[in-house]
């Protein structure tokens, strides 16, 4: 009996080894092709943000890209959880946010492809992300792409993963969507998601971004970059409205920021950093190459005039992956009328900027807090 | 250049406060002469410069320290003056009487020490520029108070402060044309005003804590105030505030990386900006009084609580409240409770050996692989 168990164990080991070898040699690793397809890996179980705003039909027969079905997502932008965004992660096991070691070794793959279309066209996915789940068993890489404006017909999208460490990937793919960019909601379809091996693909160097490069143009603009995710100091005192229609400087919307000065965290100051990706305090090798920028300009006004912002700044995040430089102006006393401000970037190393824009203010100079507006924030 | 030969500053900040004492301790007159023990260890490591933040009331004792370090170990001294930065309630740079009093002290120091062969250069201030930005030890005068625009207030303060620096520099040059005068400055902040109002300083001595890289520091200086730069204070602590344990690899990793960048930017190295004169690490030995300076009981305790946060030192940034910088753990040598000839025993940390090895062979690839 012992001998039989030993034989079984050796066979199991051999089979596992072969399977691994076959996987390594494989040209593709499927995330989703059709409902119940045997080679599907990953489960679209990681619902995020306003998860109550999302409906999913993972066997939509309505014009699939290939096969019998695609996945339909309906996002209603009702902010059920009061987040203003929502998203879904395909995870290696359901609801695995890094607590279980069920991810896959995708070494040998160097791109992820998927097909997507909007019901009407014009729907905006804020970004898609491969990897990036943290926890006890963190993904070995995080790569993101976006924003993506969908068309009403199927289109293939490719995320270059060449040169990335794919030795442990629990988060196969995620998409996020915001109510700012899709105020009436969005219906879209995704199909044929695969990791692939492409011998012709080279690691993607950081693309030098063309100017102007917007941080904020209008609420739904696909030209927007960076996420105002880095809330600092008395973050409980802050309210951010990215779809403010109270006299925008240009277009149909501007940003309204309310800082109530109540010292929710006892810091006596607060600030907000626009980051790439969201919540990146220098822990993720990301950001944009803005070497062509010589200034950052923005328009601002206070609700009363006289509001004091201690600093407006570009860059300055320090961590394992620091911003390549920083520049600031301030203190600035805001006018009641829209006024343009410029942060000079001449001579600065803008080759890697994670923190695109930041402001900070304090209660010493604004004891009752402040309300102010921002618009047309862009690198030039 | 020192004696017509290129001189790269390989320095340490020197403040040999024993366990149980605080910054007021008069180590200069300690009969055990800690600098003789430290100087030997420094020489063995390759240190060629110490930095003293401030002179001492007994100038003969200062001379003796400078002379001993130079004659016995070949180590030169950068000596500075706080310029009244820590005076209560604040440094009144806008007050001519305050300026004159500070100037008198500085010029006396220069006059007394200028002929000491061990003196390398003078530094004026440390991070005093932050007072112009209202960040620490803020000061004002009637004229500034009348100005409603805070940006203009900042410009007015900077004009006063850097003009004072320039005035001091010119006076020092008259007394002592043989030693350069450095402007002590926190980061590069305010140097656009130094360019306008302090053109006579010879170099900038910057205090920089940016983790493993200095980033665009060297090129950025060229764009704002094109003077040579000495990194007069930089380094890393060796306590992991997140894991709650000593981590000498972490300190060694940062220091080696920082020195590599310094070497890339010294004159003649085409890879960098070519404007760096070297660096002075903070600091030679731990100071146990720093965490809670008003509590004498704590001066005998090697505190592990952190006072401040710096994301550039990312290994332990997840510590509670992100406070990861342990002020009492910056030494290249740690102090032991055990004494030897009246002094706390010095125990070199890993960074002592790693930096020594780097200085011996700066072309070698990094060996200290502290990673996440």
Interface residues (C-beta under 8 A of the other chain):
Chain A: X281 X282 X283 X308 X317 X318 X319 X320 X322 X323 X324 X325 X329 X330 X331 X332 X333 X346 X347 X348 X349
Chain B: X148 X149 X150 X151 X154 X210 X211 X212 X213 X215 X216 X219 X220 X222 X223 X224 X310 X311 X312 X314 X317 X372
